[in-house]
Structures are given as structure tokens and as C-alpha cells.
Amino acid sequence: MTIEEKIELLAETMDIEESELQADTALADLDCWDSMTKLSVIVMFDDEFGKKITSTDIKEFVTVNDILNKME
């Protein structure tokens, strides 16, 4: 999966435009980065990648790039 595809999937999961996400975007700067979005990201990892991530993993995400790296 390319970076562009990962960003597209993440934007869809977060219900925002792809243009709002860059690898260096700080998650704290995104209005949508709330508890519901975090749960959606956990579900997306399970559905799309078969990976189980925890709330601890979510807390460690600082930038979009941190999420993209975990997708590998």
C-alpha cells in the first residue's frame, strides 16, 4: 500500500479531506482527533491490516506519520 493510499484510508476513517493530512501533521492540531476517531482508527487497523492496536498505541501517536508507520 502506498503512502497516498494509506493517507486516503486514514482520511476516510477520520471523515476528513485527504488534503488536511500530511505525514508531519500533528494529530493534536486536527479538530477531528477525538475519542470516536481514535476508536475508528483502532477498528480500521483490525479490519484493513488485521492488526490489534491498543489505547496505549493511540496515545503514542503524535503525528500522522506515526499512524502511517504502524500501518506497515
N, CA, C, O and CB atoms as a CASP TS submission, in Angstrom:
PFRMAT TS
TARGET T0000
AUTHOR 0000-0000-0000
METHOD Language model
MODEL 1
PARENT N/A
ATOM      1  N   MET     1       0.855  -1.173   0.000  1.00  0.00           N
ATOM      2  CA  MET     1       0.000   0.000   0.000  1.00  0.00           C
ATOM      3  C   MET     1       0.902   1.237   0.000  1.00  0.00           C
ATOM      4  O   MET     1       1.833   1.341   0.798  1.00  0.00           O
ATOM      5  CB  MET     1      -0.973  -0.002   1.233  1.00  0.00           C
ATOM      6  N   THR     2       0.609   2.162  -0.901  1.00  0.00           N
ATOM      7  CA  THR     2       1.412   3.379  -0.997  1.00  0.00           C
ATOM      8  C   THR     2       1.040   4.361   0.109  1.00  0.00           C
ATOM      9  O   THR     2       0.010   4.220   0.768  1.00  0.00           O
ATOM     10  CB  THR     2       1.230   4.035  -2.372  1.00  0.00           C
ATOM     11  N   ILE     3       1.895   5.352   0.298  1.00  0.00           N
ATOM     12  CA  ILE     3       1.626   6.406   1.292  1.00  0.00           C
ATOM     13  C   ILE     3       0.314   7.107   0.950  1.00  0.00           C
ATOM     14  O   ILE     3      -0.487   7.407   1.836  1.00  0.00           O
ATOM     15  CB  ILE     3       2.799   7.439   1.347  1.00  0.00           C
ATOM     16  N   GLU     4       0.098   7.366  -0.336  1.00  0.00           N
ATOM     17  CA  GLU     4      -1.122   8.041  -0.764  1.00  0.00           C
ATOM     18  C   GLU     4      -2.361   7.219  -0.414  1.00  0.00           C
ATOM     19  O   GLU     4      -3.370   7.761   0.036  1.00  0.00           O
ATOM     20  CB  GLU     4      -1.077   8.311  -2.268  1.00  0.00           C
ATOM     21  N   GLU     5      -2.275   5.908  -0.626  1.00  0.00           N
ATOM     22  CA  GLU     5      -3.398   5.025  -0.289  1.00  0.00           C
ATOM     23  C   GLU     5      -3.638   4.981   1.210  1.00  0.00           C
ATOM     24  O   GLU     5      -4.784   4.950   1.660  1.00  0.00           O
ATOM     25  CB  GLU     5      -3.143   3.614  -0.812  1.00  0.00           C
ATOM     26  N   LYS     6      -2.559   4.980   1.984  1.00  0.00           N
ATOM     27  CA  LYS     6      -2.683   4.989   3.439  1.00  0.00           C
ATOM     28  C   LYS     6      -3.336   6.281   3.924  1.00  0.00           C
ATOM     29  O   LYS     6      -4.207   6.260   4.794  1.00  0.00           O
ATOM     30  CB  LYS     6      -1.308   4.815   4.093  1.00  0.00           C
ATOM     31  N   ILE     7      -2.906   7.405   3.351  1.00  0.00           N
ATOM     32  CA  ILE     7      -3.486   8.695   3.733  1.00  0.00           C
ATOM     33  C   ILE     7      -4.955   8.745   3.329  1.00  0.00           C
ATOM     34  O   ILE     7      -5.786   9.267   4.073  1.00  0.00           O
ATOM     35  CB  ILE     7      -2.706   9.864   3.082  1.00  0.00           C
ATOM     36  N   GLU     8      -5.279   8.208   2.159  1.00  0.00           N
ATOM     37  CA  GLU     8      -6.674   8.161   1.719  1.00  0.00           C
ATOM     38  C   GLU     8      -7.520   7.340   2.701  1.00  0.00           C
ATOM     39  O   GLU     8      -8.615   7.758   3.077  1.00  0.00           O
ATOM     40  CB  GLU     8      -6.772   7.562   0.294  1.00  0.00           C
ATOM     41  N   LEU     9      -7.018   6.189   3.109  1.00  0.00           N
ATOM     42  CA  LEU     9      -7.727   5.337   4.059  1.00  0.00           C
ATOM     43  C   LEU     9      -7.880   6.038   5.411  1.00  0.00           C
ATOM     44  O   LEU     9      -8.945   5.986   6.025  1.00  0.00           O
ATOM     45  CB  LEU     9      -6.989   4.000   4.233  1.00  0.00           C
ATOM     46  N   LEU    10      -6.824   6.683   5.862  1.00  0.00           N
ATOM     47  CA  LEU    10      -6.868   7.383   7.139  1.00  0.00           C
ATOM     48  C   LEU    10      -7.841   8.558   7.086  1.00  0.00           C
ATOM     49  O   LEU    10      -8.598   8.781   8.031  1.00  0.00           O
ATOM     50  CB  LEU    10      -5.470   7.870   7.527  1.00  0.00           C
ATOM     51  N   ALA    11      -7.823   9.303   5.996  1.00  0.00           N
ATOM     52  CA  ALA    11      -8.753  10.428   5.848  1.00  0.00           C
ATOM     53  C   ALA    11     -10.198   9.933   5.845  1.00  0.00           C
ATOM     54  O   ALA    11     -11.073  10.545   6.457  1.00  0.00           O
ATOM     55  CB  ALA    11      -8.455  11.212   4.549  1.00  0.00           C
ATOM     56  N   GLU    12     -10.435   8.836   5.163  1.00  0.00           N
ATOM     57  CA  GLU    12     -11.782   8.255   5.136  1.00  0.00           C
ATOM     58  C   GLU    12     -12.203   7.820   6.545  1.00  0.00           C
ATOM     59  O   GLU    12     -13.340   8.045   6.959  1.00  0.00           O
ATOM     60  CB  GLU    12     -11.836   7.048   4.161  1.00  0.00           C
ATOM     61  N   THR    13     -11.287   7.206   7.261  1.00  0.00           N
ATOM     62  CA  THR    13     -11.568   6.759   8.625  1.00  0.00           C
ATOM     63  C   THR    13     -11.861   7.941   9.542  1.00  0.00           C
ATOM     64  O   THR    13     -12.731   7.867  10.410  1.00  0.00           O
ATOM     65  CB  THR    13     -10.390   5.949   9.175  1.00  0.00           C
ATOM     66  N   MET    14     -11.121   9.038   9.339  1.00  0.00           N
ATOM     67  CA  MET    14     -11.274  10.223  10.176  1.00  0.00           C
ATOM     68  C   MET    14     -12.396  11.138   9.685  1.00  0.00           C
ATOM     69  O   MET    14     -12.741  12.119  10.344  1.00  0.00           O
ATOM     70  CB  MET    14      -9.969  10.993  10.225  1.00  0.00           C
ATOM     71  N   ASP    15     -12.958  10.812   8.529  1.00  0.00           N
ATOM     72  CA  ASP    15     -14.035  11.594   7.928  1.00  0.00           C
ATOM     73  C   ASP    15     -13.608  13.039   7.662  1.00  0.00           C
ATOM     74  O   ASP    15     -14.315  13.990   7.994  1.00  0.00           O
ATOM     75  CB  ASP    15     -15.263  11.575   8.832  1.00  0.00           C
ATOM     76  N   ILE    16     -12.417  13.170   7.046  1.00  0.00           N
ATOM     77  CA  ILE    16     -11.914  14.485   6.646  1.00  0.00           C
ATOM     78  C   ILE    16     -11.347  14.387   5.234  1.00  0.00           C
ATOM     79  O   ILE    16     -11.220  13.295   4.680  1.00  0.00           O
ATOM     80  CB  ILE    16     -10.830  15.005   7.645  1.00  0.00           C
ATOM     81  N   GLU    17     -11.012  15.528   4.666  1.00  0.00           N
ATOM     82  CA  GLU    17     -10.430  15.570   3.325  1.00  0.00           C
ATOM     83  C   GLU    17      -8.964  15.134   3.386  1.00  0.00           C
ATOM     84  O   GLU    17      -8.252  15.443   4.341  1.00  0.00           O
ATOM     85  CB  GLU    17     -10.552  16.996   2.715  1.00  0.00           C
ATOM     86  N   GLU    18      -8.532  14.420   2.364  1.00  0.00           N
ATOM     87  CA  GLU    18      -7.136  13.981   2.294  1.00  0.00           C
ATOM     88  C   GLU    18      -6.181  15.157   2.378  1.00  0.00           C
ATOM     89  O   GLU    18      -5.095  15.038   2.946  1.00  0.00           O
ATOM     90  CB  GLU    18      -6.886  13.203   1.007  1.00  0.00           C
ATOM     91  N   SER    19      -6.575  16.290   1.818  1.00  0.00           N
ATOM     92  CA  SER    19      -5.712  17.471   1.796  1.00  0.00           C
ATOM     93  C   SER    19      -5.381  17.983   3.200  1.00  0.00           C
ATOM     94  O   SER    19      -4.425  18.739   3.373  1.00  0.00           O
ATOM     95  CB  SER    19      -6.373  18.576   0.994  1.00  0.00           C
ATOM     96  N   GLU    20      -6.161  17.578   4.196  1.00  0.00           N
ATOM     97  CA  GLU    20      -5.900  18.004   5.574  1.00  0.00           C
ATOM     98  C   GLU    20      -4.803  17.185   6.241  1.00  0.00           C
ATOM     99  O   GLU    20      -4.322  17.541   7.317  1.00  0.00           O
ATOM    100  CB  GLU    20      -7.169  17.910   6.394  1.00  0.00           C
ATOM    101  N   LEU    21      -4.408  16.087   5.601  1.00  0.00           N
ATOM    102  CA  LEU    21      -3.423  15.183   6.201  1.00  0.00           C
ATOM    103  C   LEU    21      -2.118  15.200   5.431  1.00  0.00           C
ATOM    104  O   LEU    21      -2.080  14.949   4.226  1.00  0.00           O
ATOM    105  CB  LEU    21      -3.969  13.762   6.261  1.00  0.00           C
ATOM    106  N   GLN    22      -1.061  15.497   6.144  1.00  0.00           N
ATOM    107  CA  GLN    22       0.305  15.369   5.649  1.00  0.00           C
ATOM    108  C   GLN    22       1.026  14.501   6.666  1.00  0.00           C
ATOM    109  O   GLN    22       0.585  14.396   7.811  1.00  0.00           O
ATOM    110  CB  GLN    22       1.017  16.783   5.455  1.00  0.00           C
ATOM    111  N   ALA    23       2.115  13.886   6.273  1.00  0.00           N
ATOM    112  CA  ALA    23       2.833  12.998   7.194  1.00  0.00           C
ATOM    113  C   ALA    23       3.231  13.714   8.481  1.00  0.00           C
ATOM    114  O   ALA    23       3.222  13.111   9.555  1.00  0.00           O
ATOM    115  CB  ALA    23       4.075  12.432   6.516  1.00  0.00           C
ATOM    116  N   ASP    24       3.581  14.994   8.379  1.00  0.00           N
ATOM    117  CA  ASP    24       4.037  15.721   9.565  1.00  0.00           C
ATOM    118  C   ASP    24       2.916  16.455  10.307  1.00  0.00           C
ATOM    119  O   ASP    24       3.192  17.213  11.236  1.00  0.00           O
ATOM    120  CB  ASP    24       5.094  16.708   9.168  1.00  0.00           C
ATOM    121  N   THR    25       1.673  16.245   9.916  1.00  0.00           N
ATOM    122  CA  THR    25       0.546  16.880  10.603  1.00  0.00           C
ATOM    123  C   THR    25       0.451  16.361  12.034  1.00  0.00           C
ATOM    124  O   THR    25       0.415  15.154  12.271  1.00  0.00           O
ATOM    125  CB  THR    25      -0.782  16.620   9.844  1.00  0.00           C
ATOM    126  N   ALA    26       0.412  17.292  12.979  1.00  0.00           N
ATOM    127  CA  ALA    26       0.256  16.912  14.389  1.00  0.00           C
ATOM    128  C   ALA    26      -1.207  16.540  14.624  1.00  0.00           C
ATOM    129  O   ALA    26      -2.110  17.304  14.286  1.00  0.00           O
ATOM    130  CB  ALA    26       0.704  18.077  15.352  1.00  0.00           C
ATOM    131  N   LEU    27      -1.429  15.387  15.194  1.00  0.00           N
ATOM    132  CA  LEU    27      -2.796  14.929  15.443  1.00  0.00           C
ATOM    133  C   LEU    27      -3.535  15.882  16.383  1.00  0.00           C
ATOM    134  O   LEU    27      -4.744  16.069  16.245  1.00  0.00           O
ATOM    135  CB  LEU    27      -2.784  13.513  16.032  1.00  0.00           C
ATOM    136  N   ALA    28      -2.832  16.476  17.322  1.00  0.00           N
ATOM    137  CA  ALA    28      -3.448  17.408  18.264  1.00  0.00           C
ATOM    138  C   ALA    28      -4.004  18.650  17.554  1.00  0.00           C
ATOM    139  O   ALA    28      -4.882  19.332  18.082  1.00  0.00           O
ATOM    140  CB  ALA    28      -2.429  17.825  19.326  1.00  0.00           C
ATOM    141  N   ASP    29      -3.485  18.936  16.355  1.00  0.00           N
ATOM    142  CA  ASP    29      -3.954  20.092  15.586  1.00  0.00           C
ATOM    143  C   ASP    29      -5.220  19.794  14.787  1.00  0.00           C
ATOM    144  O   ASP    29      -5.816  20.708  14.218  1.00  0.00           O
ATOM    145  CB  ASP    29      -2.864  20.561  14.646  1.00  0.00           C
ATOM    146  N   LEU    30      -5.637  18.534  14.736  1.00  0.00           N
ATOM    147  CA  LEU    30      -6.829  18.143  13.982  1.00  0.00           C
ATOM    148  C   LEU    30      -8.053  18.187  14.889  1.00  0.00           C
ATOM    149  O   LEU    30      -8.085  17.524  15.926  1.00  0.00           O
ATOM    150  CB  LEU    30      -6.657  16.730  13.372  1.00  0.00           C
ATOM    151  N   ASP    31      -9.051  18.962  14.501  1.00  0.00           N
ATOM    152  CA  ASP    31     -10.282  19.045  15.290  1.00  0.00           C
ATOM    153  C   ASP    31     -10.969  17.690  15.423  1.00  0.00           C
ATOM    154  O   ASP    31     -11.662  17.427  16.406  1.00  0.00           O
ATOM    155  CB  ASP    31     -11.240  20.046  14.662  1.00  0.00           C
ATOM    156  N   CYS    32     -10.771  16.842  14.433  1.00  0.00           N
ATOM    157  CA  CYS    32     -11.458  15.546  14.425  1.00  0.00           C
ATOM    158  C   CYS    32     -10.792  14.505  15.315  1.00  0.00           C
ATOM    159  O   CYS    32     -11.364  13.434  15.519  1.00  0.00           O
ATOM    160  CB  CYS    32     -11.531  15.019  13.021  1.00  0.00           C
ATOM    161  N   TRP    33      -9.603  14.780  15.852  1.00  0.00           N
ATOM    162  CA  TRP    33      -8.875  13.780  16.630  1.00  0.00           C
ATOM    163  C   TRP    33      -9.463  13.703  18.045  1.00  0.00           C
ATOM    164  O   TRP    33      -8.926  14.257  19.005  1.00  0.00           O
ATOM    165  CB  TRP    33      -7.355  14.121  16.682  1.00  0.00           C
ATOM    166  N   ASP    34     -10.593  12.988  18.124  1.00  0.00           N
ATOM    167  CA  ASP    34     -11.294  12.828  19.395  1.00  0.00           C
ATOM    168  C   ASP    34     -11.452  11.339  19.695  1.00  0.00           C
ATOM    169  O   ASP    34     -10.947  10.493  18.957  1.00  0.00           O
ATOM    170  CB  ASP    34     -12.682  13.537  19.360  1.00  0.00           C
ATOM    171  N   SER    35     -12.146  11.029  20.767  1.00  0.00           N
ATOM    172  CA  SER    35     -12.255   9.629  21.191  1.00  0.00           C
ATOM    173  C   SER    35     -12.942   8.756  20.146  1.00  0.00           C
ATOM    174  O   SER    35     -12.561   7.600  19.966  1.00  0.00           O
ATOM    175  CB  SER    35     -13.012   9.541  22.502  1.00  0.00           C
ATOM    176  N   MET    36     -13.939   9.284  19.463  1.00  0.00           N
ATOM    177  CA  MET    36     -14.636   8.487  18.438  1.00  0.00           C
ATOM    178  C   MET    36     -13.715   8.190  17.256  1.00  0.00           C
ATOM    179  O   MET    36     -13.729   7.085  16.714  1.00  0.00           O
ATOM    180  CB  MET    36     -15.901   9.223  17.946  1.00  0.00           C
ATOM    181  N   THR    37     -12.923   9.175  16.863  1.00  0.00           N
ATOM    182  CA  THR    37     -11.990   8.970  15.756  1.00  0.00           C
ATOM    183  C   THR    37     -10.919   7.966  16.161  1.00  0.00           C
ATOM    184  O   THR    37     -10.515   7.127  15.356  1.00  0.00           O
ATOM    185  CB  THR    37     -11.344  10.306  15.326  1.00  0.00           C
ATOM    186  N   LYS    38     -10.467   8.051  17.387  1.00  0.00           N
ATOM    187  CA  LYS    38      -9.461   7.102  17.862  1.00  0.00           C
ATOM    188  C   LYS    38     -10.007   5.672  17.836  1.00  0.00           C
ATOM    189  O   LYS    38      -9.296   4.739  17.463  1.00  0.00           O
ATOM    190  CB  LYS    38      -9.006   7.472  19.287  1.00  0.00           C
ATOM    191  N   LEU    39     -11.257   5.506  18.229  1.00  0.00           N
ATOM    192  CA  LEU    39     -11.885   4.175  18.149  1.00  0.00           C
ATOM    193  C   LEU    39     -11.997   3.718  16.696  1.00  0.00           C
ATOM    194  O   LEU    39     -11.783   2.545  16.390  1.00  0.00           O
ATOM    195  CB  LEU    39     -13.287   4.192  18.809  1.00  0.00           C
ATOM    196  N   SER    40     -12.328   4.640  15.814  1.00  0.00           N
ATOM    197  CA  SER    40     -12.420   4.301  14.390  1.00  0.00           C
ATOM    198  C   SER    40     -11.077   3.850  13.842  1.00  0.00           C
ATOM    199  O   SER    40     -11.013   2.936  13.020  1.00  0.00           O
ATOM    200  CB  SER    40     -12.933   5.497  13.589  1.00  0.00           C
ATOM    201  N   VAL    41     -10.010   4.483  14.291  1.00  0.00           N
ATOM    202  CA  VAL    41      -8.662   4.096  13.851  1.00  0.00           C
ATOM    203  C   VAL    41      -8.329   2.684  14.352  1.00  0.00           C
ATOM    204  O   VAL    41      -7.747   1.886  13.618  1.00  0.00           O
ATOM    205  CB  VAL    41      -7.603   5.118  14.364  1.00  0.00           C
ATOM    206  N   ILE    42      -8.692   2.383  15.581  1.00  0.00           N
ATOM    207  CA  ILE    42      -8.468   1.039  16.127  1.00  0.00           C
ATOM    208  C   ILE    42      -9.204  -0.001  15.281  1.00  0.00           C
ATOM    209  O   ILE    42      -8.636  -1.039  14.941  1.00  0.00           O
ATOM    210  CB  ILE    42      -8.938   0.962  17.606  1.00  0.00           C
ATOM    211  N   VAL    43     -10.457   0.271  14.942  1.00  0.00           N
ATOM    212  CA  VAL    43     -11.260  -0.647  14.126  1.00  0.00           C
ATOM    213  C   VAL    43     -10.669  -0.767  12.731  1.00  0.00           C
ATOM    214  O   VAL    43     -10.607  -1.866  12.180  1.00  0.00           O
ATOM    215  CB  VAL    43     -12.726  -0.169  14.043  1.00  0.00           C
ATOM    216  N   MET    44     -10.230   0.354  12.149  1.00  0.00           N
ATOM    217  CA  MET    44      -9.639   0.333  10.809  1.00  0.00           C
ATOM    218  C   MET    44      -8.399  -0.552  10.775  1.00  0.00           C
ATOM    219  O   MET    44      -8.215  -1.318   9.829  1.00  0.00           O
ATOM    220  CB  MET    44      -9.282   1.757  10.357  1.00  0.00           C
ATOM    221  N   PHE    45      -7.546  -0.457  11.797  1.00  0.00           N
ATOM    222  CA  PHE    45      -6.353  -1.304  11.843  1.00  0.00           C
ATOM    223  C   PHE    45      -6.739  -2.776  11.858  1.00  0.00           C
ATOM    224  O   PHE    45      -6.119  -3.590  11.173  1.00  0.00           O
ATOM    225  CB  PHE    45      -5.500  -0.968  13.075  1.00  0.00           C
ATOM    226  N   ASP    46      -7.743  -3.115  12.624  1.00  0.00           N
ATOM    227  CA  ASP    46      -8.185  -4.503  12.704  1.00  0.00           C
ATOM    228  C   ASP    46      -8.769  -4.963  11.373  1.00  0.00           C
ATOM    229  O   ASP    46      -8.421  -6.037  10.882  1.00  0.00           O
ATOM    230  CB  ASP    46      -9.218  -4.672  13.822  1.00  0.00           C
ATOM    231  N   ASP    47      -9.653  -4.161  10.788  1.00  0.00           N
ATOM    232  CA  ASP    47     -10.328  -4.534   9.544  1.00  0.00           C
ATOM    233  C   ASP    47      -9.393  -4.565   8.343  1.00  0.00           C
ATOM    234  O   ASP    47      -9.424  -5.509   7.554  1.00  0.00           O
ATOM    235  CB  ASP    47     -11.455  -3.579   9.272  1.00  0.00           C
ATOM    236  N   GLU    48      -8.565  -3.540   8.203  1.00  0.00           N
ATOM    237  CA  GLU    48      -7.749  -3.390   6.997  1.00  0.00           C
ATOM    238  C   GLU    48      -6.404  -4.117   7.059  1.00  0.00           C
ATOM    239  O   GLU    48      -5.890  -4.572   6.037  1.00  0.00           O
ATOM    240  CB  GLU    48      -7.507  -1.937   6.742  1.00  0.00           C
ATOM    241  N   PHE    49      -5.840  -4.223   8.267  1.00  0.00           N
ATOM    242  CA  PHE    49      -4.492  -4.766   8.388  1.00  0.00           C
ATOM    243  C   PHE    49      -4.416  -6.008   9.276  1.00  0.00           C
ATOM    244  O   PHE    49      -3.365  -6.640   9.385  1.00  0.00           O
ATOM    245  CB  PHE    49      -3.573  -3.710   8.928  1.00  0.00           C
ATOM    246  N   GLY    50      -5.534  -6.349   9.907  1.00  0.00           N
ATOM    247  CA  GLY    50      -5.527  -7.493  10.804  1.00  0.00           C
ATOM    248  C   GLY    50      -4.633  -7.276  12.008  1.00  0.00           C
ATOM    249  O   GLY    50      -4.149  -8.230  12.615  1.00  0.00           O
ATOM    250  N   LYS    51      -4.418  -6.012  12.349  1.00  0.00           N
ATOM    251  CA  LYS    51      -3.559  -5.667  13.481  1.00  0.00           C
ATOM    252  C   LYS    51      -4.405  -5.182  14.640  1.00  0.00           C
ATOM    253  O   LYS    51      -5.358  -4.423  14.463  1.00  0.00           O
ATOM    254  CB  LYS    51      -2.527  -4.596  13.084  1.00  0.00           C
ATOM    255  N   LYS    52      -4.049  -5.622  15.803  1.00  0.00           N
ATOM    256  CA  LYS    52      -4.700  -5.144  17.021  1.00  0.00           C
ATOM    257  C   LYS    52      -3.841  -4.028  17.595  1.00  0.00           C
ATOM    258  O   LYS    52      -2.670  -4.241  17.909  1.00  0.00           O
ATOM    259  CB  LYS    52      -4.903  -6.303  18.065  1.00  0.00           C
ATOM    260  N   ILE    53      -4.421  -2.837  17.732  1.00  0.00           N
ATOM    261  CA  ILE    53      -3.720  -1.765  18.408  1.00  0.00           C
ATOM    262  C   ILE    53      -4.522  -1.401  19.645  1.00  0.00           C
ATOM    263  O   ILE    53      -5.731  -1.619  19.710  1.00  0.00           O
ATOM    264  CB  ILE    53      -3.518  -0.531  17.474  1.00  0.00           C
ATOM    265  N   THR    54      -3.840  -0.854  20.601  1.00  0.00           N
ATOM    266  CA  THR    54      -4.452  -0.566  21.890  1.00  0.00           C
ATOM    267  C   THR    54      -4.540   0.943  22.122  1.00  0.00           C
ATOM    268  O   THR    54      -4.037   1.741  21.331  1.00  0.00           O
ATOM    269  CB  THR    54      -3.658  -1.234  23.020  1.00  0.00           C
ATOM    270  N   SER    55      -5.180   1.303  23.205  1.00  0.00           N
ATOM    271  CA  SER    55      -5.254   2.714  23.566  1.00  0.00           C
ATOM    272  C   SER    55      -3.857   3.263  23.856  1.00  0.00           C
ATOM    273  O   SER    55      -3.602   4.451  23.659  1.00  0.00           O
ATOM    274  CB  SER    55      -6.174   2.912  24.786  1.00  0.00           C
ATOM    275  N   THR    56      -2.964   2.411  24.318  1.00  0.00           N
ATOM    276  CA  THR    56      -1.573   2.832  24.534  1.00  0.00           C
ATOM    277  C   THR    56      -0.919   3.202  23.214  1.00  0.00           C
ATOM    278  O   THR    56      -0.209   4.204  23.127  1.00  0.00           O
ATOM    279  CB  THR    56      -0.766   1.719  25.232  1.00  0.00           C
ATOM    280  N   ASP    57      -1.161   2.386  22.175  1.00  0.00           N
ATOM    281  CA  ASP    57      -0.638   2.711  20.843  1.00  0.00           C
ATOM    282  C   ASP    57      -1.182   4.058  20.388  1.00  0.00           C
ATOM    283  O   ASP    57      -0.437   4.893  19.875  1.00  0.00           O
ATOM    284  CB  ASP    57      -1.005   1.607  19.818  1.00  0.00           C
ATOM    285  N   ILE    58      -2.471   4.265  20.574  1.00  0.00           N
ATOM    286  CA  ILE    58      -3.118   5.513  20.154  1.00  0.00           C
ATOM    287  C   ILE    58      -2.483   6.701  20.877  1.00  0.00           C
ATOM    288  O   ILE    58      -2.237   7.740  20.265  1.00  0.00           O
ATOM    289  CB  ILE    58      -4.645   5.462  20.434  1.00  0.00           C
ATOM    290  N   LYS    59      -2.220   6.554  22.161  1.00  0.00           N
ATOM    291  CA  LYS    59      -1.616   7.651  22.934  1.00  0.00           C
ATOM    292  C   LYS    59      -0.221   7.989  22.445  1.00  0.00           C
ATOM    293  O   LYS    59       0.236   9.122  22.598  1.00  0.00           O
ATOM    294  CB  LYS    59      -1.562   7.291  24.411  1.00  0.00           C
ATOM    295  N   GLU    60       0.462   7.012  21.857  1.00  0.00           N
ATOM    296  CA  GLU    60       1.818   7.229  21.352  1.00  0.00           C
ATOM    297  C   GLU    60       1.834   7.913  19.981  1.00  0.00           C
ATOM    298  O   GLU    60       2.880   8.402  19.554  1.00  0.00           O
ATOM    299  CB  GLU    60       2.552   5.903  21.267  1.00  0.00           C
ATOM    300  N   PHE    61       0.707   7.956  19.296  1.00  0.00           N
ATOM    301  CA  PHE    61       0.630   8.632  18.009  1.00  0.00           C
ATOM    302  C   PHE    61       0.664  10.148  18.231  1.00  0.00           C
ATOM    303  O   PHE    61      -0.200  10.703  18.910  1.00  0.00           O
ATOM    304  CB  PHE    61      -0.657   8.213  17.240  1.00  0.00           C
ATOM    305  N   VAL    62       1.663  10.807  17.654  1.00  0.00           N
ATOM    306  CA  VAL    62       1.780  12.256  17.765  1.00  0.00           C
ATOM    307  C   VAL    62       1.491  12.920  16.425  1.00  0.00           C
ATOM    308  O   VAL    62       0.844  13.965  16.361  1.00  0.00           O
ATOM    309  CB  VAL    62       3.178  12.648  18.264  1.00  0.00           C
ATOM    310  N   THR    63       1.980  12.299  15.356  1.00  0.00           N
ATOM    311  CA  THR    63       1.763  12.832  14.015  1.00  0.00           C
ATOM    312  C   THR    63       1.081  11.780  13.135  1.00  0.00           C
ATOM    313  O   THR    63       0.984  10.609  13.500  1.00  0.00           O
ATOM    314  CB  THR    63       3.104  13.282  13.384  1.00  0.00           C
ATOM    315  N   VAL    64       0.620  12.222  11.988  1.00  0.00           N
ATOM    316  CA  VAL    64       0.028  11.303  11.007  1.00  0.00           C
ATOM    317  C   VAL    64       1.056  10.243  10.625  1.00  0.00           C
ATOM    318  O   VAL    64       0.702   9.082  10.415  1.00  0.00           O
ATOM    319  CB  VAL    64      -0.462  12.074   9.742  1.00  0.00           C
ATOM    320  N   ASN    65       2.306  10.629  10.535  1.00  0.00           N
ATOM    321  CA  ASN    65       3.361   9.687  10.167  1.00  0.00           C
ATOM    322  C   ASN    65       3.461   8.525  11.147  1.00  0.00           C
ATOM    323  O   ASN    65       3.765   7.401  10.747  1.00  0.00           O
ATOM    324  CB  ASN    65       4.693  10.404  10.088  1.00  0.00           C
ATOM    325  N   ASP    66       3.210   8.784  12.423  1.00  0.00           N
ATOM    326  CA  ASP    66       3.248   7.701  13.409  1.00  0.00           C
ATOM    327  C   ASP    66       2.204   6.641  13.075  1.00  0.00           C
ATOM    328  O   ASP    66       2.459   5.445  13.219  1.00  0.00           O
ATOM    329  CB  ASP    66       3.015   8.251  14.832  1.00  0.00           C
ATOM    330  N   ILE    67       1.027   7.079  12.630  1.00  0.00           N
ATOM    331  CA  ILE    67      -0.024   6.132  12.236  1.00  0.00           C
ATOM    332  C   ILE    67       0.377   5.410  10.958  1.00  0.00           C
ATOM    333  O   ILE    67       0.221   4.193  10.851  1.00  0.00           O
ATOM    334  CB  ILE    67      -1.378   6.861  12.038  1.00  0.00           C
ATOM    335  N   LEU    68       0.897   6.164   9.984  1.00  0.00           N
ATOM    336  CA  LEU    68       1.300   5.557   8.721  1.00  0.00           C
ATOM    337  C   LEU    68       2.369   4.479   8.933  1.00  0.00           C
ATOM    338  O   LEU    68       2.324   3.422   8.304  1.00  0.00           O
ATOM    339  CB  LEU    68       1.820   6.632   7.764  1.00  0.00           C
ATOM    340  N   ASN    69       3.320   4.751   9.814  1.00  0.00           N
ATOM    341  CA  ASN    69       4.376   3.765  10.090  1.00  0.00           C
ATOM    342  C   ASN    69       3.806   2.507  10.720  1.00  0.00           C
ATOM    343  O   ASN    69       4.288   1.409  10.443  1.00  0.00           O
ATOM    344  CB  ASN    69       5.443   4.365  11.009  1.00  0.00           C
ATOM    345  N   LYS    70       2.798   2.642  11.553  1.00  0.00           N
ATOM    346  CA  LYS    70       2.183   1.489  12.222  1.00  0.00           C
ATOM    347  C   LYS    70       1.398   0.643  11.215  1.00  0.00           C
ATOM    348  O   LYS    70       1.155  -0.539  11.462  1.00  0.00           O
ATOM    349  CB  LYS    70       1.251   1.958  13.371  1.00  0.00           C
ATOM    350  N   MET    71       1.001   1.232  10.089  1.00  0.00           N
ATOM    351  CA  MET    71       0.233   0.518   9.068  1.00  0.00           C
ATOM    352  C   MET    71       1.091  -0.504   8.329  1.00  0.00           C
ATOM    353  O   MET    71       0.546  -1.398   7.681  1.00  0.00           O
ATOM    354  CB  MET    71      -0.367   1.505   8.075  1.00  0.00           C
ATOM    355  N   GLU    72       2.399  -0.398   8.406  1.00  0.00           N
ATOM    356  CA  GLU    72       3.281  -1.316   7.649  1.00  0.00           C
ATOM    357  C   GLU    72       3.301  -2.684   8.232  1.00  0.00           C
ATOM    358  O   GLU    72       3.988  -3.565   7.716  1.00  0.00           O
ATOM    359  CB  GLU    72       4.686  -0.791   7.597  1.00  0.00           C
TER
END
